[in-house]
Every structure is written in C-alpha cells, then in structure tokens.
C-alpha cells in the first residue's frame, strides 16, 4: 500500500474530530516523527511504508480517534521550530505562546544580562526558548507540579540550557520571598473558567492537565492578581510583565494591573484576539 493511500484514509477518518486542515497537519506530524523527515518536507514525500510503519500508523490513528492529542501520543510538541518532550503532566504548547515569548525577545535582545522569571513553567518551552535566544539572560522558572518540572528539566537538558527550576506554590504568598529579583516576569498561567469546559474539545478536557488550564468561575483573575502582587516585590525598577490571557478577560486583566500600580496595554495575537497584556511600573522610579 502506498503512503498516499494510507494518508487519504488516515485524514478522512480523523475528520470526525478535526477540520480537514488540522487532520492533515496531524498526519504530517505522525509521519515526520516516525520517519525522521523534516516536518516541512513531509508534504509530497512518497514511498511504500513497511508493515512496521503501517502498524504504528494504525495504532496512532486508533488513539487519535479517542480524541487523544497527537502530541501526547508522540511525546513531542513543536514550539518555536524545535520539538519539545511532552506528556500528560504538562500543557501542550500553543502557537499563541510563541508570540508571548517573541515579545520578550524583541524587547530585550539588546540587553546583555536580563533576569527573567517564568511562572508556571509546564513543559519548559518558555524558559528554554528565552535562554536560547537570550543566552546571557539569567532564567528562573517555577511550577507547583513536580511532574511538570521533571519534563521542563528534561527539555532544558536536551537543549543544554542552564535554567534554575523551582517547585513552588505560587498562589501561596508566603513562598514569594523565595523568588529572585528580576527584570522580566513572564507567564501563561491557568485562565479558563471551569464553566468553559462544556464548550471545549475533548482532546483538551479529557487529556490535558486541569491544573494548568482552569481557574474558579468566581475568581478567573486569580493568577493575575497574585502575579501583580509578586511583581511589586520581585520586579526591579524598569521591569516588565508579559502575560498570556483569556481573550474575553484581557480588559479586566489590564484594569487589575493598573489598580496595582502598573501601566498596562493589551496586544492581539495573529488571529486578532486580545491575547496578551504587557505591563510596567507606572512610577518610573520603581
């Protein structure tokens, strides 16, 4: 059986769960992983897969049809053009978060020794890319989950990046004295109200860690309020805050930061959604 015939059947079956373009991308991810081909070179590649590869593709297809994300099946997610190890203990990195990281890089690429704190590191994709792109930076990352930190450390080691990881319950204010003084505070914290679960895809709600996704309906800005409090203590004069936010709560997040003494602006993502809030001290002396 030719690869083209396998591809056609694979993509068609997945369309019960995914749009055609997404099903096609999942196919490319699977083939790139199994063959070692460059992801961008998979389109147009033709050969007759051997029985072993056909069996692996069949097993992948079965798991996908149960709504399991391809990234967990392969233990691999691409972020900023490089593959990261992922498992069900960490959130799958999203393209929007690449834009958050890029904002930090663009504003600090000429600064020789910026100090960065990443809150809620998950897979470690944010600190690893920041350290790769800003090699003179000092990067610290914290997470409450020991399992997530194990994944982040694995990714940092893979790319030989010197990052200080801390297991810490950030929501507990008595832990903040353990945090270093920094110039940049960056975070993609949990921000989805629990009530939103009913409108979300099964591949998210059934597989990705709820701890990394959801906040109480009655307090959707929980993490941003804590981040603002911690920033007042750990952010150096002239320091900056970079946050990924819920598209429907961007204005509320901006207002929250301004009530805490920051000047904040909303930035849209590539889809035109209000996805980021960037902030700094309103008083330039702080």
C-alpha positions in Angstrom: 0.0 0.0 0.0 1.3 3.4 -0.9 1.8 6.2 1.6 -0.6 8.3 -0.4 -3.4 5.8 0.1 -2.7 5.5 3.8 -2.7 9.3 4.1 -6.1 9.6 2.4 -7.7 7.1 4.7 -6.0 8.5 7.9 -7.0 12.1 7.2 -10.6 11.2 6.2 -11.2 9.2 9.4 -9.8 12.0 11.6 -12.3 14.4 10.1 -14.9 13.1 12.6 -13.0 15.0 15.2 -10.9 17.6 13.4 -11.2 20.0 10.4 -9.5 18.7 7.3 -6.5 21.0 7.5 -5.9 20.1 11.1 -6.3 16.4 10.3 -3.7 16.8 7.5 -1.3 18.5 9.9 -1.7 15.7 12.4 -0.8 13.3 9.6 2.4 15.2 8.8 3.4 15.3 12.5 3.0 11.5 12.7 4.9 10.8 9.5 7.7 13.2 10.4 8.1 11.6 13.9 8.1 8.0 12.5 10.4 8.6 9.6 12.7 11.4 10.8 11.8 13.5 7.8 11.8 17.3 8.4 8.2 18.3 9.2 8.2 20.8 6.3 9.4 18.2 3.9 6.7 15.6 4.6 4.2 17.1 2.0 4.8 15.4 -1.3 7.1 12.6 0.1 6.0 9.2 -1.4 7.2 5.7 -0.6 5.7 2.4 0.3 5.7 2.1 4.1 6.8 -1.2 5.6 4.5 -3.4 7.8 6.0 -2.0 11.0 5.3 1.6 10.0 1.8 0.7 8.9 1.2 -0.9 12.3 2.5 2.2 14.1 0.3 4.5 12.0 -2.7 2.3 12.7 -2.1 2.4 16.4 -1.7 6.2 16.3 -5.0 6.5 14.4 -6.8 4.4 17.0 -5.6 6.6 19.8 -6.4 9.8 17.8 -10.0 8.6 17.3 -10.4 8.5 21.1 -9.5 12.2 21.0 -6.0 11.7 22.5 -3.8 14.6 21.2 -1.1 13.7 18.7 1.5 15.5 20.9 0.9 13.1 23.8 0.9 10.1 21.5 4.2 11.0 20.1 5.5 12.6 23.3 6.5 15.6 21.2 5.2 19.1 20.6 6.8 21.7 18.3 7.4 25.2 19.7 9.4 27.9 18.1 10.5 25.5 15.4 12.0 22.9 17.7 10.5 19.7 19.3 9.8 19.5 23.0 9.2 16.4 25.0 5.6 16.5 26.4 3.4 14.1 28.4 0.0 14.3 30.1 1.6 16.1 33.1 2.1 19.3 31.0 0.0 21.5 28.8 0.7 21.2 25.1 2.5 24.4 23.9 0.3 26.6 21.7 1.3 28.9 18.8 0.0 31.9 20.7 2.5 31.4 23.4 5.3 31.7 20.8 4.1 35.3 20.3 4.3 35.9 24.0 7.9 34.6 24.0 8.7 36.7 20.9 7.5 39.9 22.6 10.0 39.3 25.4 12.9 38.5 23.0 12.2 41.5 20.8 12.2 44.0 23.7 15.3 42.5 25.4 17.5 41.2 22.6 19.9 44.2 23.0 20.1 43.9 26.8 23.1 41.9 27.8 22.1 40.2 31.1 18.4 40.4 31.7 17.0 38.4 34.6 13.8 36.5 33.8 11.2 34.8 36.0 8.7 32.4 34.3 5.7 31.4 36.4 4.0 28.1 35.7 6.7 26.6 33.5 4.9 23.4 32.4 7.0 21.8 29.6 9.6 24.5 30.0 9.1 25.8 26.4 9.0 29.4 27.5 12.3 29.4 29.5 14.1 27.2 27.1 13.4 29.4 24.1 14.1 32.6 26.1 17.5 31.2 27.2 18.3 30.0 23.7 17.5 33.4 22.2 18.9 35.5 25.1 21.9 33.4 26.1 23.3 36.0 28.6 20.0 36.0 30.4 19.5 34.5 33.9 16.3 32.5 33.8 14.3 31.1 36.7 11.1 29.0 36.3 8.7 27.8 38.9 5.8 25.3 38.9 3.7 23.7 41.6 4.0 20.3 39.9 7.0 18.1 40.4 5.9 16.0 37.4 5.8 19.1 35.2 9.2 20.3 36.4 10.7 16.8 35.5 9.5 17.5 31.9 10.9 21.0 31.9 14.2 19.9 33.2 14.3 17.1 30.5 13.8 19.8 27.8 16.3 22.2 29.3 18.9 19.3 29.4 18.1 18.3 25.8 19.0 21.8 24.6 21.8 22.3 27.1 20.2 25.4 28.6 21.1 26.5 32.1 17.8 27.3 33.8 17.0 27.4 37.5 13.9 25.4 38.3 11.9 25.7 41.5 9.0 23.7 42.8 6.8 26.3 44.4 3.1 27.0 45.0 3.0 30.5 43.6 -0.5 31.2 44.9 0.8 30.9 48.4 2.2 34.4 49.1 4.5 33.2 51.9 6.5 31.5 49.1 7.3 34.7 47.3 10.4 35.5 49.3 12.0 32.5 47.6 11.6 34.2 44.2 14.6 36.1 42.8 14.7 39.8 41.9 14.2 40.0 38.1 13.8 42.4 35.2 11.1 40.4 33.4 8.2 38.4 34.7 6.5 36.2 32.1 3.6 33.8 32.5 1.0 31.8 30.7 -1.0 30.8 33.8 -4.3 29.0 34.1 -7.0 31.3 32.9 -10.0 29.3 31.7 -13.1 29.4 33.9 -14.3 26.0 34.9 -17.7 26.7 33.2 -16.0 26.9 29.8 -15.2 23.2 29.9 -18.6 22.4 28.3 -17.6 24.2 25.1 -14.1 22.8 24.8 -12.8 19.9 22.7 -12.5 16.5 24.3 -8.8 16.4 23.4 -8.3 19.2 25.8 -10.7 18.4 28.6 -10.1 14.6 28.7 -6.3 14.7 28.4 -4.6 18.0 29.3 -3.9 18.7 33.0 -6.8 20.7 34.6 -4.3 22.2 37.0 -2.7 24.0 34.1 -5.9 25.1 32.4 -8.7 26.1 34.8 -9.5 28.7 37.4 -12.6 29.1 39.6 -15.6 30.7 37.9 -15.9 33.1 40.8 -12.2 34.2 40.5 -11.0 34.0 36.9 -8.2 36.6 37.5 -6.8 34.7 40.4 -3.3 34.2 39.0 -3.1 37.7 37.5 -3.9 39.2 40.9 -1.2 37.1 42.5 1.3 37.9 39.7 0.7 41.6 40.2 1.3 41.2 44.0 4.5 39.2 43.4 5.7 41.6 40.7 5.6 44.5 43.2 8.0 42.6 45.4 10.4 41.0 42.9 10.4 43.2 39.8 13.4 45.6 39.5 13.0 49.3 38.5 12.1 49.4 34.8 11.0 45.8 34.9 8.4 44.4 32.6 5.5 41.9 32.8 4.4 39.7 29.9 1.2 37.8 30.3 -0.9 35.5 28.1 -4.6 36.0 29.0 -8.2 34.8 28.2 -9.4 36.7 25.2 -12.6 37.7 27.0 -10.8 38.9 30.1 -8.0 41.0 28.6 -9.5 44.3 29.6 -10.3 43.1 33.1 -6.7 41.9 33.4 -5.3 45.3 32.2 -7.5 47.2 34.7 -6.4 44.9 37.5 -2.7 45.6 36.8 -3.4 49.3 36.6 -5.1 49.3 40.0 -1.9 47.6 41.4 0.3 50.5 40.2 1.3 49.3 36.7 0.8 50.8 33.2 -0.6 48.0 31.1 -1.5 47.5 27.4 -3.4 44.8 25.5 -1.8 43.2 22.5 -3.6 41.0 20.0 -2.4 37.7 18.6 -2.1 36.7 14.9 -5.8 35.8 15.0 -6.8 39.3 16.1 -7.8 38.1 19.6 -6.9 40.1 22.7 -4.4 37.5 24.0 -1.6 39.4 25.8 -1.2 42.1 28.4 2.2 43.8 28.8 2.9 46.0 31.8 5.5 48.0 33.6 5.6 50.2 36.7 3.5 53.4 36.3 6.1 55.1 38.5 9.3 55.1 36.5 11.3 55.3 39.8 10.1 51.8 40.8 
